[in-house]
Amino acid sequence: MAVVIIFSLVVLLLVVLSLRERMHQRYLREKDWGFIGEAKSSQISQALTNLIGVAGGIYLTLVILATFLELQIPERITFGRISLEPLAAVSILISLVQPYFFKAVNAWKRL
């Protein structure tokens, strides 16, 4: 039971940190058009939409790649009481790390 709680807290922390970084990057890229009077979605909803979209794209790519290469991937992987689909877990993990990867690449370019 403790493993499930710790795993859930770690995943929640990674999601929050990733969303925070996505919001920051979007804020730096986007101009303030609020004076026009258009309704806009919040930064957190835009970041969450982006996170889910990126994870979905990565998942589809991994499924197509695994099918094309005829890889034998187990349907479920179990960690204690937690059961995950491997490709979905990898795609979410990659999408959580993606904004930090771009941040590191941009910092490397500035050197």
Buried (B, 14 or more C-beta within 10 A) or exposed (E): EEEEEEBEEEBEEBBEBBBBBBBBBBEEEEEEEEEEEEEEEEBEEBBBEBBEEBBBEBBEEBBEEBEEEEEEEEEEEEEEEEEBBBBBBBBBBBBBBBBEEEEEEEEEEEE
